[in-house]
Amino acid sequence: MANFLSTFECKLDAKGRLVLPAKFKAALPEVQGGELILNLDKSGCVEIHVANDYQRRIGAKISNLDEFDPKAKALRRVLMARVSEVELDSAGRMLVPKNVLVHAGIDREAVLVGVGRYIEMWSPERFKESQNSLSEEEEAELIAKYLSQ
């Protein structure tokens, strides 16, 4: 399982390709063949998942939703409409679809944040806002609630 850590500022080329930082490429399992899943997150960022890990942890649960239950079917449609499959080329670049860039508010610059099992891709402005979304007190409360056990 990949473990992505660190934050990187990156630039997209004129074709909308993004070079994955060397530390992130090194964390990718060899067996993946460079296949990644881009998931449009409601917070305004894009989650970048290793395809096999995404399928095992998330995709399988979505696939198992009851296809005859209208609410489950609607949920499946909503969730699956948010994902795109991409591949890393031999230079370690991925072509980011236009709709993904628009969703994240990314033009030429992006911030990649390793958050463990996956990477978040942010516009620099939205990332800065997200970093300031919690007060020190709120952050301390959440650390105590979720990490102190």
N, C-alpha and C positions, 0 to 999 in steps of 0.2 A: 504494500500500500504506500502510495506517495505521501510525503510529508513536506508541504510547501511552507517555507518561512521567509520572512523579509519583505521589504517594500522597495519597488523599483519604479523610477520614472522612465517611460519609454516613448518613442516616437513611431508613428505609423508612416509608411512610405506613401507615395502618390496613388498607389493602387489599393490602399487600405490594408496592407499587410503589416503585421506586428511580429517583431522578432522576440521570441520568448527568451528571457534572461538565462544565462548559462546555468545559474544555480537551480532554476526551475526545470530546465531541460535535463539536468543531471538527476533530479528527483523523479523523473518519469520512468516508470517501469519499462524495460527493454521490450517486453512482449506486446506492448500496446500498438506499435506501428505508427505512432504519432497521432492517433485518433483522439479527438477531444470533443466534449459537449459544451456548448455555450448555452447558459440558462439565463433568461432575462429576469432579474430579481426585482421585486416590487420596490426595493429601496432606491432603485435607479442605477445600480451597478449590474455587471454581468458576471456570473459565476462561470469559471472555466474548470471543468471536471475531466479527469481521465475517463475515457469512454467506458471501459470495462467496469471501473469502480462505480460510475454513475448508474450503469445498467444494473449492477448487483445491488446497490443500496437503495436506489430511487426508482429507476425504470421498471424493475420487476414488480414493485408495489403498485405502480400506476397500471401496468399491464394486467395485474390481477383484479382490478376493479371490475365489478359486475357490469357487463356490457348491456344488460337488460334493465338496469336501474337508471332511470333518466338523470338523476342527480349525479350518480357516479360517472355516467357517460359525459355529462357536461363538465365535471371536474377533470376528467381525462383530457377532453378537448382543450380546456383552458391551459392545463399544465403542459401538454405536448406542443401547443402552439408557441410556447415560450422557448423552445429548445432548437438549436441548430447544431449540425454535425460539421466539424472542420478537421482538417489534417495538417500536421506540420510538414512542410516541404524539407528537402535535404539541407537547406540553410537554416532550419529551425524557425521558419516563418509560418504564420497562419493568416489566411485571407479572412478578415473579419467582415461578415455580411453587412451591407449598408443599414438594414433595419436594426441590427445590433448596435452599431455605432450611434444611430439616431436615438435609440432607447437610452443609452448611457450618456448622451450629450458629448460624445467624443468626436473631435475633429482631427487633429494631428498629434495630440499628446494624450497619453494615458498613464495612469498609476496602476501598477499591478501589486496586489497585496496577497502574500501567502497566508492563508488562514487554516493551515493544517491539511485536510484532505483535498482541498481545492484552492483555486486562486480567484480573487475578486479583481475585476477590471473596472476602474472608475475614471471619470473625467477628473482632472486635477481640482477643479472647483468643487465638484460634489464630494470628492474625497475629503477636502479640507473641511467642508461643512459637516460631514459625518464624524470627523475627529472632534469637532466642537459640539456635538449634539448632546453629550452628557456632561453634567457638572462633575466636579471632583467628588462631591458627596454621593451623587447617583452612581458614579463609577465604583466607588468604594462599597456601596450597598450591594451592587450586582456582583462584585468580586466576592464579598462575604457570602452572598446567597448561593452562587453557582460554583465557586472555586475553593471554598474553605472547608470542604467536607472530606 
